[in-house]
Amino acid sequence: MSRVLTAVCMAAGLVTAWSTFPRVQARRIDTVVHPIIVPGFPVAVTIFSYFAPLYLNPLRNHNPASTPSKIVVIHSRPQVRRLVVLLNSLVAPRSQRAIPCPDDNGSHDRLVFRYRDGRSRTVEVQIYGCRFVRSQGKVALPSVSNTNVYRYLAKLLKEPASYYPFVG
């Protein structure tokens, strides 16, 4: 087929024009999956911040973050909606295999979203280690460049952004 096309182009005097067309190369496009961590439109969120001291070793059967160090209730719909958008913009991990998470001392935030009909949805946000975000079987992972969830949580908790590691 390409010989016929080349012959037709040569006969029509289009050889130079034909040779300037870019060649299309097939390449794999990675799809990015954004799991729905918080569905619908919650009306409030309660943030329980479980923050453990860095010097505790999580491998020694400690449960350093067993009581919340801070509790904040947010009823502002724009603030709740912004948090939902940030959480739902996170991507799912590429691998479903077990991932080792060093430096995980058990610190996390538990977000309890409340809906108008009385339902609730709990989201766990790891602060150290792999920093997974989990909610009812769905897992998301903030990238190194996307720390907006942590920045916004720090703002809602009235803490400096440095409250969370890897956020400047």
C-alpha positions in Angstrom: 0.0 0.0 0.0 2.8 2.4 0.9 4.5 1.8 -2.5 1.3 2.7 -4.3 0.9 5.8 -2.2 4.5 6.9 -2.8 4.1 6.3 -6.6 0.9 8.4 -6.6 2.6 11.2 -4.7 5.7 11.1 -7.0 3.4 11.3 -10.0 1.6 14.3 -8.6 4.8 16.1 -7.6 4.0 15.8 -3.9 7.1 13.9 -2.8 8.6 16.8 -0.9 5.2 17.6 0.8 4.7 13.9 1.6 8.1 13.6 3.2 7.4 16.5 5.6 4.3 14.8 7.2 5.1 13.7 10.7 5.0 10.0 11.4 2.6 9.0 14.0 4.0 6.6 16.6 1.8 4.5 18.7 2.5 4.8 22.4 0.8 3.6 25.5 -1.3 6.1 27.4 -1.5 5.5 31.1 -4.9 6.0 32.5 -5.1 7.8 35.8 -7.8 6.5 38.1 -9.4 8.9 40.6 -11.4 6.8 43.1 -14.4 8.5 44.6 -13.3 8.7 48.2 -16.2 10.9 49.4 -19.4 10.5 47.3 -22.2 13.0 47.1 -22.5 16.3 49.0 -21.7 16.0 52.7 -22.8 18.9 54.9 -20.2 18.7 57.7 -16.9 17.0 58.5 -15.3 16.3 61.8 -11.5 16.0 61.7 -9.8 13.8 64.4 -6.1 14.3 64.3 -4.1 11.4 65.8 -0.5 12.7 65.9 2.3 10.6 67.5 5.7 11.8 68.5 8.3 10.9 65.9 10.6 9.1 68.3 8.2 6.2 68.9 9.0 3.1 67.0 5.8 1.7 65.3 7.4 -1.8 65.1 7.4 -2.3 68.9 3.6 -2.9 69.3 3.0 0.7 70.3 -0.3 2.3 69.6 1.1 5.8 69.8 -1.8 7.5 68.2 -4.7 6.0 70.1 -6.4 9.3 71.2 -6.9 12.3 69.1 -4.6 15.2 69.8 -7.0 17.6 68.1 -10.7 17.6 67.0 -12.2 20.1 64.7 -15.8 20.3 63.4 -16.4 22.1 60.1 -19.9 23.1 59.1 -19.0 25.6 56.3 -20.3 24.0 53.1 -17.6 25.7 50.9 -14.8 24.3 53.1 -16.4 20.8 53.2 -16.9 20.9 49.5 -13.2 21.9 48.9 -12.0 19.1 51.0 -14.2 16.6 49.1 -12.8 17.9 45.8 -9.2 17.6 47.0 -9.8 14.1 48.3 -11.5 12.9 45.1 -8.7 14.3 42.9 -6.2 11.9 44.4 -5.1 9.0 42.2 -5.2 5.3 43.0 -1.9 3.5 43.4 -0.7 1.8 40.2 0.0 -1.4 42.0 -2.4 -3.4 44.0 0.5 -5.4 45.6 1.6 -4.8 49.2 3.8 -1.7 49.4 6.3 -1.3 52.2 5.7 1.9 54.1 8.8 2.9 56.2 8.6 5.7 58.8 5.0 5.0 59.6 4.5 5.8 63.3 0.7 5.5 63.2 -0.1 9.2 62.9 -3.2 9.8 60.9 -6.3 12.0 60.5 -9.7 10.5 60.6 -12.3 12.5 58.7 -15.9 11.8 59.4 -18.2 13.3 56.7 -21.9 13.8 57.7 -24.7 13.9 55.2 -28.1 15.5 55.5 -29.9 12.2 55.7 -27.8 11.1 58.8 -25.4 8.9 56.9 -21.6 9.3 57.4 -18.4 8.4 55.6 -15.1 7.9 57.3 -11.8 8.6 55.6 -8.4 7.7 57.0 -5.5 10.0 55.9 -2.0 8.7 56.8 0.4 11.3 57.8 3.6 9.3 57.6 4.8 6.3 55.7 3.0 5.8 52.3 0.4 8.5 53.2 -2.5 6.4 51.8 -6.0 7.8 51.9 -8.6 5.1 52.6 -12.4 5.0 52.6 -14.6 1.9 52.5 -12.2 -0.2 50.4 -11.1 2.6 48.2 -7.5 3.7 48.3 -5.9 6.8 46.9 -2.4 8.2 47.2 -1.2 11.8 47.2 1.7 12.3 44.9 4.9 14.0 46.0 3.9 17.1 43.9 0.2 17.1 45.0 0.2 17.9 48.7 -2.9 20.1 48.5 -4.9 17.8 50.8 -2.3 18.1 53.5 -2.1 21.9 53.1 -5.8 22.3 53.4 -6.1 20.0 56.4 -3.4 22.0 58.1 -5.4 25.2 57.4 -8.6 23.6 58.7 -6.8 22.4 61.9 -5.3 25.9 62.2 -1.8 24.5 62.1 1.2 25.5 60.0 1.7 23.5 56.8 4.8 22.1 58.4 2.4 20.2 60.7 2.5 17.5 58.0 5.8 16.1 56.8 6.9 16.7 53.2 4.7 19.9 53.0 6.6 23.1 53.2 
